[in-house]
Amino acid sequence: MKSFFAIKTNALVCSILLLTGITHASKKQKTTNKVKYLYIISSAHNDVGFDNPPSIMAQHSVADIDAAIALAKSNDVPGVVWTIETFWQVREWLKVKSESEKQELINLIKQNRIVFSGAYICPHSSFLNDFLMDQNYKIPTQWANKNGIPVDWVMQNDVPDHHPAYPKYMAKNGIRYFLLGANQKFNPDFPEKYSNTPFWWASQDGKDSVLTFICGESYDGAFQYYGMSPGTARFFNKKKHPELKGKTDLEVARFFIDKKLKEFKDRNYPYDAIAAIHSMDDWGTKNILKLKEGVELWNAYRRDGDPEIIVASPRDFLTHIEKNYGNQLPTYSGGNACIWGSVRRRHPELTQRSIEQSRIFQSQDHPNMEEVEKMLTLYGHTGANDGYTSGQMSKALGIQHYEEFFDMAQNWVSTHEITKNWPTGKALTLTQPKNKRYKHNGLYLKVTDSLNKSKQIPLSAKAIINKRIEQVNNNHIIIRYKLDRYQLPTDVKTSVLWYWHLQNENLNKPVDILQAGGNWRFKEENLGVITNYFFAPFEFSIGTERFIPHGVFSFSIKANGPYLSAQIMDQNMKGEFRNKKDKTYYEELTWEESMTRSERYYEFAIEIITHK
């Protein structure tokens, strides 16, 4: 296969030699491995709500696509110039461009010079119902089909969330290939069985499948683990690998690539191609030319047995795998949609409103698609960060981000309308000794101080404005709570916990969660990472008990007792934001400053239905 980045002239080769100090003798060395091709996907990760608020990230997306178009037109970079991570970025660009500019982008996509993913966002998927899950792929693919540039692949970065319904809804919308650049720094790594190896990911009913590759080094793997670009790899690894100081660019690239190839060889990787993503948070297109130089250098001085590096699209890599190995690949099903969804507890009322509004969208024949796209934006994996989650932002930007998401939801169902529609019944007065089932039911407070030490205490009576248990019918109760958030401690990080004593016959019974795509059995139908908690925003069952939450609950079952527990909201004590002009100075944002748009009183409920 001929490299997209083949050396064009002897003059260019000479310039590379002068810059790197490489001699012709370096090409005579030999290596042995089965991997013949390293595909690199050139992109940028636009972390909306972590790097910048939505409006600023939209501006950056427009600038990135403009810069990629200019490079593609200049022919300075051969092959695939740029992979646009999400259709959200494309949509923001389309909003401000003329028809002629739009056609120019479409033409470059047709030429495979610029490509875009067939997903609207990289979501917290456990909160998506069937309608939103479908729209995440339908909106991009419909636009693509309308403009004669069908897209049949998806790239999802950062969030390691991998919903078991993805294959079903991807296939429904013509998606056949899936590349996952999962950030595994905050959770257990994907098992080797699934990571850095291709497989067919099947839907739960086995009717659909997508060819999948999980990049085990995350979306910045090409930078940090493959030495592309060498200068950037040297910078990020100066503490971990001080021996790289003074090494030439080619020596740096060989150090990293040889190390990775040994890992593939040690695990008996049987395929001739691997992939890595060349992306960083909000870095834009500034590293395209550096990547080009690094790839040209590597390919010019490959030793016998070294892989050729090809800058390409996810589709290019996965179609190569399918063509050569498609009928040899294993097939797996399952998934885990729970990872990182805990940040939704920081915005309990906003998430509660989005869950209820998504039910409304799903029930409508013609929902307002502008509002639907706003909701998908909110469900982006860092869209729920609160005002005091600093990320890469300044204090002012943190508050701006918080305000912008509340503005997005201004037309959605209100909390008053939500609580008004909850089922009602006759109030129950329970005496604990006679009703052991309810003995451990209640709210508690988990507090974490600045030293990260935690303890659990009863929730103050001042904070509980209302607690009411109502019997809807003989087998159906609803427990309602109303909290005063101003009565929670502000000098520590707090989490409000809810406990429920399971019936004896339901102890150790499996948890069946109703979510997009159907039922999913917690821990038993996993693919990859297994968590000890689960999200079930719609409903779930444990044996004879069926639960319907109204709010944001992350559930777990306590191993030391027959309790179902849930964290239902988090409230940080403060946020520290690096001042971008003086990086040694940190601005502090208190909880009161950040909560100007949040409601003081938070109401939530859970229905419990017993069936035999």
Secondary structure, DSSP 8 states (H G I E B T S, - for coil): ---TT----HHHHHHHHHHHT--GGGGG-B---S--EEEEEE--B--BTTTB-HHHHHHHHHHHHHHHHHHHHHTSS-S--EEE--HHHHHHHHHT--HHHHHHHHHHHHTTSEEE-S-S--B-GGG--HHHHHHHHHHHHHHHHHTT----EEEEEE---B-TTHHHHHHHTT--EEEEEE--TTS----TTTBTS-EEEE-TTSS-EEEEEE-TT-TTHHHHTS-SSHHHHHHHTTTT-GGGTT--HHHHHHHHHHHHHHHHHHTT--SSEEEEEE--BT-TTTTHHHHHHHHHHHHHT--BT--EEEE--HHHHHHHHHHHHGGGS-EEE--B--TTGGGGGGSHHHHHHHHHHHHHHHH-SS--HHHHHHHHHHTBTTTT--TT--TT--HHHHHHHHHHHHHHTTTS--HHHHHHTS---EE----GGG-GGGTT-EEEEEEE-TT--EEEEE--TTTEEEEEEEEEETTEEEEEEEEEGGGS-SSSEEEEEEEEE--GGGTT--EEEEETTEEEETTTS-SS---S-EE-SSEEEETTEEEEEES--EEEE-TTSSEEEEEEEEE-SEEEEE-SSSTT-EEEEEHHHHTTTS-SEEEEEEEEEE--
